[in-house]
Every structure is written in C-alpha cells, then in structure tokens.
Amino acid sequence: MANTKSALKRAEIAERNRLRNKAYKSAVKTLMKKYIGAVDVHATNPTPESKQEVESRLSEAYSKIDKAVKRGVLHPNNGARKKSKLANRLKPLTQTE
C-alpha cells in the first residue's frame, strides 16, 4: 500500500484512469462486434438498408476508435490496426457489387 500522501493520490488517479480506459476499450469492442454482425447480415442478404446499416456502424466504430486514440487509451498503431481490420471485413462485399 502507498506510504506517502502523493503516492496514495497517484494510486487513486491510476485507478480512476484504469476505469475510464476500461470503459473506452469496452465500447470499442462492442461497436466492433455490432459492425461485424451488420456485415454478416449484409453478406447473407445484401439490401440497400443493410448497406446503410453497415456504413453507419462503421462510422460509429471509427469515431470511437479515433477518440480512444486521441485520449491515449489506445496506441495509434493499435487504433489503425483495428480500423484496418474493420475495413477488410467489408472489402470482399464491395468488390462483388
């Protein structure tokens, strides 16, 4: 346990930051899963509505990833890798249209 007042304060701040980072990472994962689900639905039944859904989910996921990178929750390369992974999911579907 922390022995000094400053060490105790740093421990409290670290815990607060850990919880904030955890919330961001969880939100990013959730949005990525929702996007992947929307892509799967669009792959089985390509309709204009499902394409619109995919694009909106992609936009939400990109936005949350970019915010997490901006706030230092994710490393820039990690954010870029996640965005690339999402884009590659959609790539085969757009080439067949």
PyRosetta script that sets phi, psi and omega in degrees:
from pyrosetta import init, pose_from_sequence

init()
pose = pose_from_sequence("MANTKSALKRAEIAERNRLRNKAYKSAVKTLMKKYIGAVDVHATNPTPESKQEVESRLSEAYSKIDKAVKRGVLHPNNGARKKSKLANRLKPLTQTE")
pose.set_psi(1, 154.6)
pose.set_omega(1, -178.1)
pose.set_phi(2, -65.4)
pose.set_psi(2, 138.8)
pose.set_omega(2, -177.6)
pose.set_phi(3, -97.5)
pose.set_psi(3, -30.1)
pose.set_omega(3, -177.0)
pose.set_phi(4, -108.6)
pose.set_psi(4, 163.4)
pose.set_omega(4, -179.4)
pose.set_phi(5, -62.5)
pose.set_psi(5, -41.5)
pose.set_omega(5, -178.4)
pose.set_phi(6, -68.4)
pose.set_psi(6, -37.5)
pose.set_omega(6, 178.6)
pose.set_phi(7, -67.2)
pose.set_psi(7, -36.7)
pose.set_omega(7, 177.5)
pose.set_phi(8, -64.8)
pose.set_psi(8, -42.0)
pose.set_omega(8, 179.4)
pose.set_phi(9, -64.5)
pose.set_psi(9, -42.4)
pose.set_omega(9, 179.0)
pose.set_phi(10, -62.3)
pose.set_psi(10, -37.8)
pose.set_omega(10, 178.9)
pose.set_phi(11, -64.8)
pose.set_psi(11, -40.4)
pose.set_omega(11, 178.0)
pose.set_phi(12, -65.1)
pose.set_psi(12, -43.3)
pose.set_omega(12, 179.8)
pose.set_phi(13, -65.3)
pose.set_psi(13, -40.6)
pose.set_omega(13, 179.2)
pose.set_phi(14, -62.3)
pose.set_psi(14, -40.3)
pose.set_omega(14, 178.6)
pose.set_phi(15, -66.2)
pose.set_psi(15, -42.6)
pose.set_omega(15, 178.3)
pose.set_phi(16, -60.9)
pose.set_psi(16, -45.1)
pose.set_omega(16, 179.2)
pose.set_phi(17, -65.6)
pose.set_psi(17, -37.7)
pose.set_omega(17, 179.4)
pose.set_phi(18, -61.4)
pose.set_psi(18, -43.2)
pose.set_omega(18, 179.9)
pose.set_phi(19, -67.3)
pose.set_psi(19, -38.6)
pose.set_omega(19, 178.2)
pose.set_phi(20, -65.6)
pose.set_psi(20, -44.9)
pose.set_omega(20, 179.1)
pose.set_phi(21, -62.7)
pose.set_psi(21, -39.9)
pose.set_omega(21, 179.8)
pose.set_phi(22, -61.5)
pose.set_psi(22, -41.5)
pose.set_omega(22, 179.4)
pose.set_phi(23, -63.6)
pose.set_psi(23, -43.4)
pose.set_omega(23, 179.3)
pose.set_phi(24, -63.9)
pose.set_psi(24, -46.5)
pose.set_omega(24, -178.4)
pose.set_phi(25, -63.2)
pose.set_psi(25, -39.2)
pose.set_omega(25, 178.9)
pose.set_phi(26, -64.4)
pose.set_psi(26, -42.8)
pose.set_omega(26, 179.6)
pose.set_phi(27, -64.1)
pose.set_psi(27, -40.0)
pose.set_omega(27, 178.2)
pose.set_phi(28, -61.9)
pose.set_psi(28, -46.2)
pose.set_omega(28, -179.6)
pose.set_phi(29, -62.3)
pose.set_psi(29, -42.2)
pose.set_omega(29, -179.7)
pose.set_phi(30, -62.2)
pose.set_psi(30, -46.1)
pose.set_omega(30, -179.3)
pose.set_phi(31, -66.1)
pose.set_psi(31, -34.8)
pose.set_omega(31, 177.3)
pose.set_phi(32, -65.5)
pose.set_psi(32, -41.7)
pose.set_omega(32, 179.3)
pose.set_phi(33, -65.2)
pose.set_psi(33, -40.3)
pose.set_omega(33, 178.9)
pose.set_phi(34, -64.0)
pose.set_psi(34, -39.8)
pose.set_omega(34, 178.5)
pose.set_phi(35, -64.7)
pose.set_psi(35, -45.6)
pose.set_omega(35, -179.2)
pose.set_phi(36, -62.8)
pose.set_psi(36, -39.0)
pose.set_omega(36, 175.8)
pose.set_phi(37, -62.6)
pose.set_psi(37, -41.9)
pose.set_omega(37, 179.2)
pose.set_phi(38, -65.6)
pose.set_psi(38, -37.6)
pose.set_omega(38, 178.0)
pose.set_phi(39, -65.1)
pose.set_psi(39, -41.4)
pose.set_omega(39, 178.9)
pose.set_phi(40, -62.8)
pose.set_psi(40, -42.0)
pose.set_omega(40, 177.6)
pose.set_phi(41, -63.2)
pose.set_psi(41, -43.2)
pose.set_omega(41, 179.8)
pose.set_phi(42, -65.5)
pose.set_psi(42, -34.6)
pose.set_omega(42, -179.3)
pose.set_phi(43, -67.2)
pose.set_psi(43, -38.4)
pose.set_omega(43, -178.6)
pose.set_phi(44, -77.6)
pose.set_psi(44, -34.2)
pose.set_omega(44, -177.5)
pose.set_phi(45, -141.9)
pose.set_psi(45, 82.5)
pose.set_omega(45, -176.4)
pose.set_phi(46, -72.0)
pose.set_psi(46, 108.3)
pose.set_omega(46, 175.2)
pose.set_phi(47, -125.5)
pose.set_psi(47, 160.7)
pose.set_omega(47, 177.5)
pose.set_phi(48, -59.6)
pose.set_psi(48, -33.9)
pose.set_omega(48, 179.7)
pose.set_phi(49, -67.2)
pose.set_psi(49, -41.8)
pose.set_omega(49, -179.4)
pose.set_phi(50, -69.4)
pose.set_psi(50, -33.6)
pose.set_omega(50, 177.1)
pose.set_phi(51, -65.0)
pose.set_psi(51, -41.2)
pose.set_omega(51, 177.5)
pose.set_phi(52, -62.3)
pose.set_psi(52, -41.3)
pose.set_omega(52, 178.4)
pose.set_phi(53, -61.7)
pose.set_psi(53, -44.2)
pose.set_omega(53, 179.3)
pose.set_phi(54, -61.1)
pose.set_psi(54, -44.9)
pose.set_omega(54, -178.1)
pose.set_phi(55, -65.2)
pose.set_psi(55, -39.0)
pose.set_omega(55, 179.2)
pose.set_phi(56, -68.7)
pose.set_psi(56, -39.6)
pose.set_omega(56, 177.8)
pose.set_phi(57, -64.5)
pose.set_psi(57, -39.3)
pose.set_omega(57, 179.0)
pose.set_phi(58, -63.5)
pose.set_psi(58, -43.1)
pose.set_omega(58, 179.7)
pose.set_phi(59, -62.1)
pose.set_psi(59, -43.6)
pose.set_omega(59, 178.6)
pose.set_phi(60, -62.1)
pose.set_psi(60, -44.9)
pose.set_omega(60, -178.5)
pose.set_phi(61, -64.9)
pose.set_psi(61, -45.1)
pose.set_omega(61, 178.4)
pose.set_phi(62, -59.2)
pose.set_psi(62, -43.1)
pose.set_omega(62, -178.3)
pose.set_phi(63, -61.5)
pose.set_psi(63, -46.4)
pose.set_omega(63, -178.0)
pose.set_phi(64, -67.2)
pose.set_psi(64, -38.7)
pose.set_omega(64, 177.9)
pose.set_phi(65, -63.0)
pose.set_psi(65, -45.2)
pose.set_omega(65, -179.6)
pose.set_phi(66, -62.9)
pose.set_psi(66, -39.5)
pose.set_omega(66, 178.3)
pose.set_phi(67, -66.0)
pose.set_psi(67, -39.9)
pose.set_omega(67, 179.0)
pose.set_phi(68, -64.0)
pose.set_psi(68, -39.5)
pose.set_omega(68, 177.7)
pose.set_phi(69, -66.1)
pose.set_psi(69, -43.5)
pose.set_omega(69, -178.3)
pose.set_phi(70, -61.5)
pose.set_psi(70, -35.4)
pose.set_omega(70, -178.4)
pose.set_phi(71, -88.0)
pose.set_psi(71, -1.3)
pose.set_omega(71, 176.3)
pose.set_phi(72, 84.7)
pose.set_psi(72, 10.9)
pose.set_omega(72, 178.6)
pose.set_phi(73, -74.1)
pose.set_psi(73, -40.7)
pose.set_omega(73, 177.3)
pose.set_phi(74, -114.6)
pose.set_psi(74, 147.0)
pose.set_omega(74, 172.8)
pose.set_phi(75, -69.1)
pose.set_psi(75, 145.0)
pose.set_omega(75, -179.5)
pose.set_phi(76, -54.0)
pose.set_psi(76, -39.6)
pose.set_omega(76, 179.0)
pose.set_phi(77, -67.8)
pose.set_psi(77, -35.3)
pose.set_omega(77, 178.0)
pose.set_phi(78, -64.5)
pose.set_psi(78, -43.2)
pose.set_omega(78, 177.6)
pose.set_phi(79, -63.5)
pose.set_psi(79, -42.1)
pose.set_omega(79, 179.4)
pose.set_phi(80, -64.6)
pose.set_psi(80, -38.4)
pose.set_omega(80, 179.2)
pose.set_phi(81, -65.6)
pose.set_psi(81, -41.3)
pose.set_omega(81, 178.6)
pose.set_phi(82, -63.9)
pose.set_psi(82, -43.3)
pose.set_omega(82, -179.9)
pose.set_phi(83, -65.6)
pose.set_psi(83, -38.5)
pose.set_omega(83, 178.0)
pose.set_phi(84, -64.6)
pose.set_psi(84, -40.7)
pose.set_omega(84, 179.1)
pose.set_phi(85, -60.8)
pose.set_psi(85, -41.5)
pose.set_omega(85, 178.9)
pose.set_phi(86, -66.9)
pose.set_psi(86, -43.8)
pose.set_omega(86, -178.9)
pose.set_phi(87, -63.8)
pose.set_psi(87, -38.1)
pose.set_omega(87, -179.3)
pose.set_phi(88, -68.7)
pose.set_psi(88, -24.3)
pose.set_omega(88, 176.2)
pose.set_phi(89, -65.9)
pose.set_psi(89, -34.9)
pose.set_omega(89, -175.6)
pose.set_phi(90, -88.0)
pose.set_psi(90, -22.5)
pose.set_omega(90, -173.1)
pose.set_phi(91, -54.1)
pose.set_psi(91, -48.8)
pose.set_omega(91, -178.5)
pose.set_phi(92, -63.0)
pose.set_psi(92, -30.2)
pose.set_omega(92, -179.3)
pose.set_phi(93, -72.4)
pose.set_psi(93, -36.9)
pose.set_omega(93, -177.8)
pose.set_phi(94, -76.8)
pose.set_psi(94, -25.2)
pose.set_omega(94, -179.9)
pose.set_phi(95, -75.2)
pose.set_psi(95, -26.6)
pose.set_omega(95, -178.3)
pose.set_phi(96, -81.8)
pose.set_psi(96, -20.5)
pose.set_omega(96, -177.8)
pose.set_phi(97, -75.3)
pose.dump_pdb("model.pdb")
